[in-house]
Amino acid sequence: MDIVLEGIDLSLSLDERIIFQGLNLRLLRGETYGVVGASGSGKSVLLKLLNGLISPQEGLIRVEGINLGEASKEELRALRMKMAFVFQEAALISNMSILDNVALPLRYHTDLKESEVQGRIAEVMGLFEADRQFDRLLPAQISLEMRKRVALARALVLKPSLMLLDEPTAGLEAEADRLIFKALRNYQEETRGSLLIATSESSTAFAMAHRIGLLGKGRIMAEGTPEKMRLALKRIKDPGFHLEG
């Protein structure tokens, strides 16, 4: 069993509020794992923990077998090349054009010639059918849907082996959902990449995930295949967990 990402006995409190207490999670090579939780359950915080943006007060996180809490600067830099994080609101750099946002990882992390950079940008923008007429616009000048497509294109531009996605389809129409699902599946087939998707929309997890974990009360309450977890969701009384569609 090839484990890509592992959170072991994670505990975290913020402003005297317990966010996680003994949380365990494991992501396998080539797998899509959906973390489904109600609003306020800590989904976004969990992704920041697993990405190393914040540190747990207890427990440890391993990425590709490396303990983030003990990793050297060189190890962390190498891991950053393999990981991509897409925030819920896309988090594009506001004073940078759409084109330059997508090019940034290539220009910062590689020695590619500009012609090669432009070729790679065309490839990933095409994958998400991002309208190239917006290349020179700023993020605030395009729709949320297009910002999400651009953020996903930027995340894939380095062909990472691990992607952490926070509500990747929230607020989008069904056709945009299908486009994003198809692009991410193509990425997985090409790279054998692993996806961790955090969402309050159970339909998103069921459409994409091989396994689903229900996040609540500071831990993964239950996990299993979509079929198993569909039954589990029906039994949960918390109105924050619900089936859609």
N, C-alpha and C positions, 0 to 999 in steps of 0.2 A: 504493500500500500504506500503510494508515493504522496506524502503529505507536503503541501506547498505552504500552508499557513495554519498556525495553531495558536489559540488562546487558551491558557491553562489557569484555572482558578482565579480569574480576573475579578478584582474588587476595586471600586472607585466611588468616592463621595465628593460631591461638589456643593459648596455652601451648606454643609451639614446635611445634605440630602443624599441618601444612598442611591447611586445609579446602578451599580453592578455589585453583586455579592456571590462569589464563587461561580462565575460564568465560564463555561467551557465551549469551545467551538473548534471545528477542524474542517479544512478545505483541501480537497484532493486535486492532483494534477488533472487538468482537462475537465474539471467539474464546475457546474454552476450551482451555487448554494444561495438560496433565498432566505434572508432574515426578514420575517414578517412581524411587525409590531404596531401597536396603537400609537397615536400621536403622544409624544412625551415619554415613550418607553426607553429612549436612549439609543435609537438606531444610528443617528448621525455621530453621536459620541463614540459608539462602538467602532465605527469605521475609522475615526480619528485615532483611537487607541491602536487598532490593528495596523494602521499606516505609520505609527510612530510619531504622530503630531502631538499627542499627549501621552503621558505614562501612567500605568496603573499604580495604585498604592500597594496592591498585593497581586501576586501572580506573575506570569511571564508570557511573552509573545515570541513565537519563532516564525521566521519567514525563510523559506528554503533552508531550514535547519539552523539558522542563525538567531540567537537570542538578541532581540532588539535592545534590551537593557544593558547588554554587555558588549555590543558590537563596536568595533573601531570606526573611525571616520571613513576609512577606506572601504570597509565592509558596507557601511550605510550608503555610501555613494554608489557602490556597485548594485546594491538592492534597489536604490531609487531608479536605476536604469531599467529594472525589471518590473517595477510597480507603476500603476497608474491609478489616480484617484479622481473621480468625477463628482464634484459637489452637487447638491440638490439644485442650487440656483446657477449652475454652470461655472461661476467664479472665473470668468474670463478677465483678463487685465483690462481695466476700463479705458485707459488712455492709449491702448495699442490696437491697431487695426485687426480685423478678423484674420487676415492673411498672416500677420506677424504673430498673433496669438498661436496659431497652429504651427508656425515655423519655429517658435521659441525652443521647444525641447531639442529639435535637431540642431539648431545653431548653438545651443548651450552645451549639449552633451556629445556632439559628434564633430568630425572634421570634414563632413560632406561639402562638396562644392555647391554653390548656390543653385546650379542647374539641377543637381541631384535632390536638393532640398525641395525645389519647386515640383519636381517629378513625384516625390513622395507625398507632398501636399495634395497634388491633383488626385493621387490614388485614394487617399483617405477621405478627401472631400467628396469624391465620386461615390465612395462606399455608402455615405450617408445622404447622398443627393443634395448636398449643400449648395445653394445657389452662388455661383462664383461672382455674380454681379455685386455681391456684398463684400468682396475681398477688402476693399479700402475703407469700409465703414467701421465705426466703433461699435462695440457690443450693445450700447444703449440704443443704437439706431436700428436694431433688428429685433424680431419677435423672440419670445421665450423659446418657442419650438426650434427656431433656427439657432439660437444660442446653445441649446442642448445638443443639437447635431454637431455644431462646431466644437463644443467641449469634448464630445466623444471622439471626434476626428483628431483633436489634439492629443487625447489620451492614447490613441492607437498609433500615433505617428512613429513611435519608437518600437513598435511591435512588442509590447510588454508581455511577460508570461503570467502576470497577475493584475487584475483590474478590480478595484473597489468602487461600486456605483451606488450613489445615494439618490433614491427616487428618480431613476433615469427617465421614466415615462410620465411622471406626475404632471397633470395639467395638459397633456397632449391628446390629440385626436387619435382614434383607432388606427387610421392609416399610418400616422407617424410612429405609433407603437410597433406596427408590423415591420416597418422599415428598419427601426432600431434593432428589433429582435433578429431580423435576417442578417444585418450587418455584424452583430455580435456573434451569431452562430458561424458565419463565414470566418471571422477572426479566430474562433476556437478551432475550427477545422484546419486552418492554415498553421496555427502556432501551438496547438494543444494547450492553449491558455486556460487559466482558471478565473472564474468570475464570482465575486461576492456581491450580491445585490441586496440592499436594504430598502424595504418598501412598506408602506401601510396599505398598499393595494394588493391584496392577495392574488388577484387575477394576473398581475405581472409576474409574481413568483411562480404561479402554476404554469404560465406560458413558457417560462425560461428554465426553471430550476430542475436539476436532477434530485436534489434534496432540499427540504424546507425546514427551517427552525423557527419556532414561535418564541418571540422575545417578550418577556413580561416578568414582573417582580424581580428584576435585576439579574435574570439568568435566561438561558434557553430552556423553556419549560418542556418542550417536546420537539422531536425532529424525526423526519422520515421522508419517504417518497411523497410526491404530490398526491397520490391516491390515498395514502395513509393519513396525510395531514388535512386533506379535505374533510375527512370524517372527523378528525380531531377538532377542526375549527367549528364544525356544526355543534359540537358538544360544549364549547366554551361559551360562558354566559357574558363575558366581558364584551360590551357593545363596540369596543374599539377593534375587536377582531370580527371581521365579517367577510362573507363571500360577495364578490361583485360580478355582475354580468350574468 
